[in-house]
Amino acid sequence: METFVYSCPDLKELKKVLEGDTLSDNSFTRLGYVLREGKPYGVPGYLVYFKTDASRSGVFTDQLKAVPGCEPVAADVKKKVTDAIEAEENAATAGFGSVFG
């Protein structure tokens, strides 16, 4: 699995891509993604985080390239975003596990 983080300035256009064609196998909705405001990470606009196999990554990255101004973030920003989201996921999993003991 590869991790991708893209910065996109236009939320309206970005949501058209992320929420479009939910029944397709190449849908972001089916894949799962995290949408965040970029400001806390020092990036203007919005950030999209997702993971996919290398064999399918081109389909999703091409969809994002269709959004004007949407580009992959720098390596240091990608690490910050990835670390923050994975920490939240791990905390949620641990919390869920403690509920069922």
Number of C-alpha atoms within 10 A of each C-alpha: 11 11 14 19 24 22 26 25 19 14 14 9 15 23 12 11 18 21 12 13 14 13 10 10 10 15 18 20 16 14 14 12 16 12 17 16 17 19 11 9 15 9 16 13 16 19 26 22 18 19 16 16 10 10 9 12 17 12 11 19 16 10 16 22 15 12 19 12 14 22 16 18 18 12 10 10 18 20 14 11 22 17 12 11 15 11 12 12 12 11 12 12 11 11 12 11 10 9 7 6 6
